[in-house]
Amino acid sequence: MEDNHISSFSVWAQVWRLPEQYKTLEVGRKLGGRLGQIKDVALFEIRGKDTHIVKAKVKLNGDERVRDTLKLLDPNQKVLKIGVRYERIGVLCTYCAKLGYEPKNCQFFINDSIQNNIKKDRVGEWLKADQVGRRLTEKRASFNPNQPWDGSVLAQPKKKSPPA
């Protein structure tokens, strides 16, 4: 088997299933830091959706497994399971969750096959992001749920004049 080993590279990691109040650049930095060395963090809007997602551009180590979930504690100490998807990661072994080869060429899969001990795939093709989105500007990135996406101020209702 030819070794097309990738030592490290940068990729955008999308953070999914994150509650709205946690969709901040600071949370993106913390979660992205668990995946690899942070290069950039931003908020993106997804076409056709009424929400946005946090993305972190991270330098992944090719010797480590790609993570599909992260855990986050909310203020009530409840564990939130956060999904991770990667943009343009190329060839992925779903059996061992490493990049650079397919499951049929995976040494772990080959060894398990010989021992008749094949396990469930660690990850799936769903780990590859199918949407990229559009980066929000800094003004729009400071998300306020009471403010429209275009940054304009919502009209305030006029007060009725007191009866005479």
GUSE-144912 format. One record per atom (N, C-alpha, C): x, y, z. Coordinates in Angstrom, 2 decimals, padded with zeros to 5 digits. Last residue first. Example, Ala and Ser with C-alpha at 12.3 -4.5 7.8 and 13.67 -1.06 7.14 Angstrom:
residues 2
NODE     east    north       up
NODE   012.85  -002.25   007.08
NODE   013.67  -001.06   007.14
NODE   012.90   000.03   007.87
NODE   013.19  -005.69   007.80
NODE   012.30  -004.50   007.80
NODE   013.20  -003.30   007.80
end
This chain:
residues 164
NODE     east    north       up
NODE  -057.00   063.52   026.82
NODE  -057.10   064.90   027.31
NODE  -058.22   065.06   028.31
NODE  -054.89   060.61   027.06
NODE  -056.21   061.23   026.82
NODE  -056.30   062.61   027.49
NODE  -051.52   060.72   025.78
NODE  -052.48   060.52   026.88
NODE  -053.81   061.19   026.59
NODE  -050.75   059.20   022.68
NODE  -050.77   060.40   023.52
NODE  -051.80   060.19   024.61
NODE  -049.02   056.15   022.37
NODE  -050.26   056.91   022.25
NODE  -050.20   058.13   023.16
NODE  -045.86   055.77   020.88
NODE  -046.66   055.82   022.10
NODE  -047.92   056.63   021.82
NODE  -045.10   053.65   018.16
NODE  -045.33   055.00   018.67
NODE  -046.19   054.93   019.92
NODE  -042.69   051.01   018.24
NODE  -044.08   051.46   018.18
NODE  -044.24   052.84   018.79
NODE  -039.72   051.33   016.35
NODE  -040.33   051.27   017.67
NODE  -041.79   051.71   017.56
NODE  -038.26   049.36   013.85
NODE  -039.10   050.52   014.17
NODE  -039.75   050.30   015.54
NODE  -034.95   048.14   014.26
NODE  -036.38   047.87   014.16
NODE  -037.16   049.12   014.55
NODE  -032.23   049.30   012.39
NODE  -032.90   049.26   013.68
NODE  -034.38   049.01   013.45
NODE  -030.15   047.25   010.27
NODE  -031.00   048.41   010.54
NODE  -031.70   048.23   011.88
NODE  -028.80   044.92   009.74
NODE  -028.17   045.86   010.66
NODE  -029.01   047.08   010.96
NODE  -029.97   042.93   008.30
NODE  -029.29   043.98   007.53
NODE  -028.68   045.06   008.42
NODE  -031.26   041.22   010.10
NODE  -029.96   040.82   009.54
NODE  -029.23   041.95   008.84
NODE  -032.75   043.18   012.82
NODE  -032.78   042.48   011.53
NODE  -031.37   042.20   011.02
NODE  -032.63   042.43   016.28
NODE  -032.22   043.33   015.22
NODE  -032.24   042.57   013.90
NODE  -032.93   040.67   018.29
NODE  -033.97   041.69   018.16
NODE  -033.66   042.70   017.05
NODE  -030.69   039.05   018.37
NODE  -031.92   038.47   017.86
NODE  -033.04   039.49   017.67
NODE  -027.69   040.07   017.24
NODE  -028.70   040.49   018.20
NODE  -030.03   039.98   017.67
NODE  -024.34   039.32   016.61
NODE  -025.74   038.93   016.45
NODE  -026.60   039.43   017.60
NODE  -021.98   040.46   015.17
NODE  -022.41   040.71   016.55
NODE  -023.93   040.55   016.57
NODE  -021.86   040.12   012.47
NODE  -021.43   038.99   013.31
NODE  -021.81   039.21   014.78
NODE  -022.43   042.46   011.23
NODE  -023.50   041.47   011.29
NODE  -023.14   040.31   012.20
NODE  -019.96   043.70   011.55
NODE  -021.15   044.37   012.05
NODE  -022.29   043.36   012.22
NODE  -018.27   041.89   010.23
NODE  -018.11   042.10   011.67
NODE  -019.35   042.74   012.27
NODE  -020.29   039.94   007.96
NODE  -019.35   041.01   008.26
NODE  -019.27   041.18   009.76
NODE  -020.40   036.42   007.50
NODE  -021.05   037.64   007.97
NODE  -019.97   038.69   008.24
NODE  -019.83   034.41   004.68
NODE  -019.29   035.00   005.90
NODE  -020.04   036.28   006.24
NODE  -022.09   032.02   003.57
NODE  -021.48   033.32   003.30
NODE  -021.07   033.95   004.62
NODE  -021.77   028.44   002.87
NODE  -022.34   029.64   003.47
NODE  -021.57   030.89   003.10
NODE  -021.39   025.68   002.33
NODE  -020.28   026.51   002.79
NODE  -020.78   027.78   003.45
NODE  -022.58   022.39   002.57
NODE  -022.87   023.81   002.42
NODE  -021.72   024.61   003.00
NODE  -021.71   019.91   003.17
NODE  -022.21   020.10   001.81
NODE  -022.62   021.54   001.55
NODE  -018.93   018.60   004.92
NODE  -019.95   019.65   004.82
NODE  -020.40   019.81   003.37
NODE  -018.47   015.35   005.88
NODE  -018.09   016.34   004.86
NODE  -019.23   017.34   004.70
NODE  -019.76   013.66   007.50
NODE  -018.76   014.51   008.13
NODE  -018.27   015.60   007.18
NODE  -021.26   011.97   006.02
NODE  -021.93   013.18   006.49
NODE  -020.96   014.14   007.16
NODE  -019.84   009.68   005.74
NODE  -019.60   010.72   004.73
NODE  -020.27   012.03   005.11
NODE  -019.10   008.94   009.23
NODE  -019.71   008.72   007.92
NODE  -019.37   009.83   006.96
NODE  -017.08   007.18   011.69
NODE  -017.75   008.38   011.15
NODE  -018.36   008.01   009.80
NODE  -016.47   004.55   012.38
NODE  -016.41   005.60   013.40
NODE  -017.16   006.86   012.97
NODE  -018.32   001.65   011.48
NODE  -017.52   002.81   011.07
NODE  -017.59   003.89   012.14
NODE  -018.20  -001.18   013.67
NODE  -018.99  -000.14   013.02
NODE  -018.06   001.02   012.63
NODE  -015.72  -003.72   012.95
NODE  -016.50  -002.86   013.84
NODE  -017.32  -001.87   013.00
NODE  -014.88  -007.05   012.33
NODE  -015.16  -005.74   011.75
NODE  -016.10  -004.98   012.66
NODE  -013.38  -009.44   012.79
NODE  -013.80  -008.59   013.89
NODE  -014.07  -007.17   013.38
NODE  -011.79  -011.34   011.48
NODE  -013.25  -011.44   011.45
NODE  -013.88  -010.66   012.60
NODE  -009.16  -010.85   011.18
NODE  -009.55  -011.43   012.46
NODE  -011.07  -011.63   012.58
NODE  -009.27  -009.61   008.69
NODE  -008.51  -010.87   008.82
NODE  -008.93  -011.60   010.10
NODE  -010.65  -007.29   009.42
NODE  -011.24  -008.25   008.48
NODE  -010.57  -009.61   008.59
NODE  -008.82  -005.99   011.04
NODE  -010.06  -006.45   011.63
NODE  -010.76  -007.47   010.72
NODE  -006.84  -005.41   009.08
NODE  -006.52  -006.26   010.24
NODE  -007.79  -006.82   010.88
NODE  -008.36  -003.71   007.40
NODE  -007.75  -004.94   006.87
NODE  -007.45  -005.91   008.01
NODE  -008.97  -001.61   009.15
NODE  -010.04  -002.41   008.54
NODE  -009.51  -003.74   008.03
NODE  -006.37  -000.68   009.71
NODE  -007.23  -001.13   010.81
NODE  -008.35  -002.03   010.27
NODE  -005.55   000.12   007.16
NODE  -004.86  -000.99   007.81
NODE  -005.66  -001.55   008.98
NODE  -007.63   000.90   004.49
NODE  -007.33   001.18   005.89
NODE  -006.70  -000.06   006.54
NODE  -008.62   000.63   002.00
NODE  -007.16   000.69   002.12
NODE  -006.70   000.93   003.56
NODE  -011.34   000.79   002.31
NODE  -010.81  -000.45   001.74
NODE  -009.28  -000.51   001.82
NODE  -011.73   003.46   003.24
NODE  -011.81   002.32   004.17
NODE  -011.20   001.03   003.61
NODE  -009.18   005.58   001.69
NODE  -010.53   005.04   001.81
NODE  -010.55   003.85   002.74
NODE  -007.05   008.28   002.87
NODE  -007.29   006.98   002.24
NODE  -008.73   006.55   002.48
NODE  -006.95   010.81   004.05
NODE  -005.91   010.44   003.11
NODE  -006.10   009.09   002.44
NODE  -007.79   010.87   007.58
NODE  -007.82   011.41   006.23
NODE  -006.71   010.81   005.36
NODE  -009.67   008.75   009.78
NODE  -008.46   009.48   009.40
NODE  -008.55   009.87   007.94
NODE  -011.63   007.04   010.82
NODE  -011.80   008.50   010.93
NODE  -010.50   009.26   010.69
NODE  -011.72   004.35   010.37
NODE  -010.84   004.80   011.45
NODE  -010.88   006.31   011.68
NODE  -013.89   004.24   008.50
NODE  -013.66   003.17   009.48
NODE  -012.81   003.65   010.66
NODE  -013.90   006.25   006.69
NODE  -014.98   006.26   007.67
NODE  -014.77   005.21   008.76
NODE  -011.37   008.08   005.53
NODE  -011.65   006.70   005.92
NODE  -012.72   006.76   007.00
NODE  -011.63   010.43   002.97
NODE  -011.79   010.17   004.39
NODE  -012.08   008.69   004.61
NODE  -010.44   012.83   000.74
NODE  -010.65   011.41   001.00
NODE  -010.62   011.15   002.50
NODE  -011.57   016.16   001.44
NODE  -011.04   015.15   000.53
NODE  -011.38   013.72   000.96
NODE  -012.54   018.31   002.81
NODE  -011.48   017.52   003.45
NODE  -010.94   016.40   002.58
NODE  -014.39   020.55   002.40
NODE  -013.35   020.17   001.44
NODE  -012.21   019.37   002.07
NODE  -015.25   021.24   005.70
NODE  -015.36   021.65   004.31
NODE  -014.13   021.18   003.53
NODE  -016.77   019.21   008.19
NODE  -015.57   019.80   007.60
NODE  -015.78   020.11   006.13
NODE  -018.71   019.43   011.14
NODE  -018.61   019.06   009.73
NODE  -017.43   019.81   009.15
NODE  -019.83   018.45   014.32
NODE  -018.76   019.10   013.55
NODE  -018.78   018.53   012.13
NODE  -022.30   019.02   016.90
NODE  -021.82   018.34   015.69
NODE  -020.75   019.15   014.99
NODE  -022.34   018.74   020.39
NODE  -022.24   019.64   019.25
NODE  -021.66   018.87   018.06
NODE  -024.20   018.11   023.12
NODE  -023.41   017.41   022.10
NODE  -023.48   018.22   020.82
NODE  -024.02   019.48   026.30
NODE  -024.57   019.63   024.96
NODE  -023.64   018.93   023.98
NODE  -024.73   018.76   029.61
NODE  -023.80   018.48   028.50
NODE  -024.54   018.62   027.18
NODE  -025.40   021.17   032.07
NODE  -025.97   020.16   031.17
NODE  -025.01   020.00   029.99
NODE  -024.77   023.20   033.79
NODE  -023.94   021.99   033.83
NODE  -024.55   020.84   033.02
NODE  -026.05   025.50   033.21
NODE  -026.72   024.60   034.17
NODE  -025.99   023.27   034.31
NODE  -024.54   026.68   031.18
NODE  -024.46   027.23   032.54
NODE  -025.12   026.36   033.61
NODE  -023.34   023.69   029.41
NODE  -024.08   024.95   029.47
NODE  -024.03   025.48   030.92
NODE  -020.46   022.26   028.09
NODE  -021.30   022.39   029.29
NODE  -022.03   023.73   029.25
NODE  -020.04   020.35   025.20
NODE  -020.01   021.68   025.78
NODE  -020.93   021.68   026.99
NODE  -018.26   018.20   023.03
NODE  -019.19   018.38   024.14
NODE  -018.94   019.73   024.77
NODE  -018.31   017.39   019.56
NODE  -017.65   018.01   020.70
NODE  -018.70   018.15   021.79
NODE  -017.94   015.10   016.82
NODE  -018.73   015.78   017.86
NODE  -017.80   016.39   018.90
NODE  -016.09   014.13   015.10
NODE  -017.40   014.46   014.55
NODE  -018.31   015.14   015.56
NODE  -012.61   014.47   014.44
NODE  -013.71   014.42   015.41
NODE  -015.02   014.83   014.75
NODE  -010.29   012.39   012.93
NODE  -011.13   013.56   012.76
NODE  -012.32   013.42   013.72
NODE  -007.36   011.17   014.56
NODE  -008.71   010.96   014.03
NODE  -009.45   012.28   013.93
NODE  -004.03   012.21   013.60
NODE  -005.12   012.02   014.56
NODE  -006.44   011.79   013.86
NODE  -002.24   012.80   011.68
NODE  -002.00   011.56   012.43
NODE  -003.15   011.25   013.39
NODE  -002.84   015.31   010.68
NODE  -003.19   014.15   009.87
NODE  -002.98   012.82   010.57
NODE  -004.18   017.82   012.52
NODE  -003.04   016.90   012.50
NODE  -003.48   015.64   011.78
NODE  -005.48   020.87   011.20
NODE  -005.67   019.51   011.69
NODE  -004.37   018.73   011.60
NODE  -005.99   024.05   011.94
NODE  -004.93   023.22   011.37
NODE  -005.06   021.84   012.01
NODE  -009.15   025.58   011.25
NODE  -008.19   024.95   012.15
NODE  -007.16   024.16   011.36
NODE  -011.48   027.96   011.31
NODE  -010.47   027.42   010.41
NODE  -009.35   026.90   011.31
NODE  -014.71   027.52   012.42
NODE  -013.34   027.77   012.84
NODE  -012.41   027.17   011.80
NODE  -017.97   028.91   012.43
NODE  -016.93   028.11   011.77
NODE  -015.58   028.51   012.34
NODE  -021.34   028.85   013.35
NODE  -019.99   029.24   013.72
NODE  -019.03   028.32   012.98
NODE  -024.18   029.83   011.39
NODE  -023.33   028.84   012.06
NODE  -021.98   029.44   012.36
NODE  -027.56   031.11   011.50
NODE  -026.17   031.16   011.06
NODE  -025.39   030.11   011.85
NODE  -030.86   031.00   010.08
NODE  -029.91   030.93   011.17
NODE  -028.51   031.11   010.62
NODE  -032.78   030.35   008.26
NODE  -032.98   031.55   009.07
NODE  -032.01   031.59   010.24
NODE  -031.65   029.31   005.02
NODE  -031.88   029.03   006.45
NODE  -032.02   030.35   007.18
NODE  -030.92   029.88   002.45
NODE  -032.19   029.20   002.66
NODE  -032.51   028.89   004.11
NODE  -027.46   029.69   003.08
NODE  -028.53   030.02   002.14
NODE  -029.79   029.19   002.43
NODE  -026.21   030.53   006.19
NODE  -026.43   029.45   005.24
NODE  -027.63   029.80   004.38
NODE  -023.72   032.72   007.35
NODE  -025.13   032.44   007.14
NODE  -025.24   031.40   006.03
NODE  -021.15   032.49   009.82
NODE  -021.58   032.37   008.43
NODE  -023.08   032.16   008.39
NODE  -018.59   033.87   011.79
NODE  -019.99   033.45   011.70
NODE  -020.38   033.48   010.23
NODE  -015.23   032.64   012.44
NODE  -016.21   033.57   011.88
NODE  -017.61   032.98   011.97
NODE  -011.75   032.40   012.96
NODE  -013.09   032.06   013.45
NODE  -014.05   033.09   012.89
NODE  -008.56   030.96   012.16
NODE  -009.57   031.99   011.97
NODE  -010.89   031.48   012.57
NODE  -006.80   029.09   013.18
NODE  -006.30   030.04   012.18
NODE  -007.25   031.22   012.02
NODE  -006.02   027.04   015.93
NODE  -006.94   028.01   015.34
NODE  -006.22   028.94   014.37
NODE  -005.11   023.67   015.85
NODE  -004.61   025.04   016.02
NODE  -005.52   026.00   015.25
NODE  -007.96   021.58   016.68
NODE  -006.61   021.82   016.19
NODE  -006.21   023.27   016.45
NODE  -010.19   021.06   018.21
NODE  -009.99   020.31   016.97
NODE  -008.56   020.43   016.46
NODE  -010.27   022.77   020.29
NODE  -010.29   021.34   020.62
NODE  -010.02   020.47   019.40
NODE  -010.47   025.21   019.05
NODE  -009.20   024.87   019.70
NODE  -009.13   023.41   020.12
NODE  -013.16   025.28   018.38
NODE  -012.17   025.05   017.33
NODE  -010.82   024.65   017.89
NODE  -014.21   025.95   020.90
NODE  -014.52   024.65   020.29
NODE  -013.51   024.30   019.20
NODE  -013.05   028.53   021.28
NODE  -012.88   027.46   022.27
NODE  -013.12   026.09   021.66
NODE  -013.89   029.93   019.00
NODE  -012.46   029.77   019.29
NODE  -012.22   028.61   020.26
NODE  -016.69   029.81   019.31
NODE  -016.05   029.22   018.13
NODE  -014.56   028.97   018.34
NODE  -016.97   031.35   021.59
NODE  -017.29   029.92   021.68
NODE  -016.66   029.19   020.49
NODE  -016.19   033.83   020.38
NODE  -015.47   033.28   021.54
NODE  -015.72   031.78   021.69
NODE  -018.11   034.28   018.44
NODE  -016.72   034.04   018.02
NODE  -015.91   033.42   019.15
NODE  -021.17   032.49   019.07
NODE  -020.29   033.65   019.19
NODE  -018.89   033.27   018.72
NODE  -023.69   031.00   019.73
NODE  -023.13   031.26   018.40
NODE  -022.34   032.56   018.43
NODE  -025.03   030.58   022.05
NODE  -023.62   030.18   022.02
NODE  -022.96   030.43   020.67
NODE  -027.65   031.23   021.64
NODE  -026.90   032.07   022.57
NODE  -025.41   031.73   022.60
NODE  -028.52   029.13   019.87
NODE  -028.29   030.50   019.39
NODE  -027.43   031.34   020.33
NODE  -026.77   025.99   020.31
NODE  -027.88   026.90   020.63
NODE  -027.52   028.35   020.25
NODE  -025.54   024.05   017.70
NODE  -025.15   024.97   018.77
NODE  -026.33   025.90   019.06
NODE  -025.68   022.34   015.58
NODE  -026.51   022.05   016.76
NODE  -026.09   022.90   017.97
NODE  -022.25   022.61   014.35
NODE  -023.70   022.46   014.18
NODE  -024.37   022.09   015.50
NODE  -019.56   024.21   013.06
NODE  -020.11   023.77   014.33
NODE  -021.63   023.79   014.21
NODE  -017.20   023.36   010.58
NODE  -018.50   023.96   010.90
NODE  -019.02   023.36   012.20
NODE  -013.94   024.10   009.83
NODE  -014.79   023.17   010.57
NODE  -016.06   023.91   010.95
NODE  -011.81   024.51   007.15
NODE  -012.91   025.11   007.88
NODE  -013.73   024.01   008.53
NODE  -008.34   023.62   007.50
NODE  -009.67   023.37   006.94
NODE  -010.70   024.11   007.78
NODE  -004.87   023.01   006.91
NODE  -005.94   023.86   007.47
NODE  -007.25   023.60   006.74
NODE  -002.86   020.14   007.79
NODE  -003.42   021.08   006.82
NODE  -004.52   021.88   007.51
NODE  -000.32   017.61   008.15
NODE  -001.24   018.61   008.70
NODE  -001.70   019.55   007.59
NODE   000.47   015.18   006.81
NODE   000.86   015.46   008.18
NODE  -000.04   016.50   008.84
NODE  -000.83   012.59   005.01
NODE  -000.91   014.03   005.13
NODE  -000.57   014.36   006.58
NODE   000.35   009.87   003.08
NODE   000.11   010.44   004.39
NODE   000.15   011.97   004.35
NODE   000.15   007.83   001.22
NODE  -000.15   009.21   000.83
NODE  -000.47   010.02   002.09
NODE   001.87   005.05   000.71
NODE   001.55   005.94   001.82
NODE   001.39   007.37   001.32
NODE   000.59   002.17  -000.89
NODE   001.34   003.40  -001.01
NODE   000.91   004.36   000.10
NODE   000.84  -001.18   000.00
NODE   000.00   000.00   000.00
NODE   000.89   001.24   000.00
end
